[in-house]
């Protein structure tokens, strides 16, 4: 099934019925596919491991909390 952003808003019931029928729903924006909703339990074609950001800090010795504190910097501490 293909649907537009407007259809998502006004015809969500039809979109949910398509997902119940185990159909993938492609979201169109200005005639181009922007995303896809897949039914629960169906395997996605995209893996998180394919992302260039996956594992980018594996060589870091800082903990996640220390890294976030370093990234947030002064503005987070100023609150």
PyMOL commands that set and color helices and strands:
alter all, ss='L'
color gray80, all
select helices_A, chain A and resi 5-10+12-20+48-50+64-77
alter helices_A, ss='H'
color red, helices_A
select strands_A, chain A and resi 2-4+25-29+32-37
alter strands_A, ss='S'
color yellow, strands_A
deselect
rebuild
show_as cartoon
